[in-house]
Each structure stands twice: as structure tokens, then as C-alpha cells.
């Protein structure tokens, strides 16, 4: 897996999209990190709402998803 960085209108956040999302514009999320926070948004709605999670909660979520994705 690789990531692409997208710096958009959302201030100084550098957004990353997984290479698993492909280039066909399907369903995908983008993630940006800031000190203590991980931001998540819909890659098709760049100016829409973004969710913000404490890093610890995001780490727990991704660990859980990784365990259940087998």
C-alpha cells in the first residue's frame, strides 16, 4: 500500500488517500494528521465536513479494523 498526499483548501492539513482507492473515484476517505488529532473526510466532498479524532482513538480503530479484516 502507498499513499498520495493532497494539500487542499482545508488550511494547512496534508491529506492522504490510500493507493487502494484507485483512480476511478470510488468510495474512499482521506486522512490528515495534526498534533494529537487525525482528521478524516470523504474524498468526493473535499469542501464538506471532516471528522477529527484523538490519535489514540484512531490508533485503536485502525488496530481493530486490521484484526477483523481477515
DRENTORDO-386555 format. One record per residue (C-alpha): x, y, z; residue in three letters. Coordinates in steps of 0.5 Angstrom, whole numbers, padded with zeros to 4 digits, always signed. Example, Ala and Ser with C-alpha at 12.3 -4.5 7.8 and 13.67 -1.06 7.14 Angstrom:
! residues 2
+0025-0009+0016ALA
+0027-0002+0014SER
This chain:
! residues 70
+0000+0000+0000UNK
+0002+0007-0001UNK
-0001+0014+0000UNK
-0002+0020-0004UNK
-0001+0027-0001UNK
-0007+0032-0003UNK
-0006+0039+0000UNK
-0013+0042-0001UNK
-0017+0049+0001UNK
-0017+0046+0008UNK
-0012+0050+0011UNK
-0005+0047+0013UNK
-0007+0040+0013UNK
-0004+0035+0008UNK
-0009+0030+0006UNK
-0007+0023+0005UNK
-0011+0018+0001UNK
-0009+0010+0000UNK
-0007+0007-0006UNK
-0012+0002-0005UNK
-0018+0007-0007UNK
-0015+0007-0014UNK
-0016+0013-0019UNK
-0024+0011-0021UNK
-0026+0016-0016UNK
-0030+0011-0012UNK
-0032+0011-0005UNK
-0026+0013-0001UNK
-0023+0017+0005UNK
-0017+0022+0006UNK
-0014+0022+0013UNK
-0009+0028+0015UNK
-0005+0028+0022UNK
-0004+0034+0026UNK
-0001+0034+0033UNK
-0005+0030+0037UNK
-0011+0029+0032UNK
-0013+0025+0026UNK
-0018+0028+0021UNK
-0022+0024+0016UNK
-0026+0027+0010UNK
-0030+0024+0004UNK
-0025+0024-0002UNK
-0031+0026-0006UNK
-0033+0032-0002UNK
-0027+0036-0001UNK
-0030+0042+0002UNK
-0035+0038+0006UNK
-0035+0036+0013UNK
-0029+0033+0016UNK
-0028+0029+0023UNK
-0023+0030+0028UNK
-0021+0024+0033UNK
-0016+0024+0038UNK
-0010+0020+0036UNK
-0011+0015+0041UNK
-0018+0013+0039UNK
-0016+0013+0031UNK
-0010+0008+0033UNK
-0015+0004+0037UNK
-0020+0004+0031UNK
-0015+0002+0026UNK
-0012-0004+0030UNK
-0019-0006+0031UNK
-0020-0006+0023UNK
-0014-0009+0022UNK
-0016-0015+0026UNK
-0022-0016+0024UNK
-0021-0015+0016UNK
-0018-0022+0016UNK
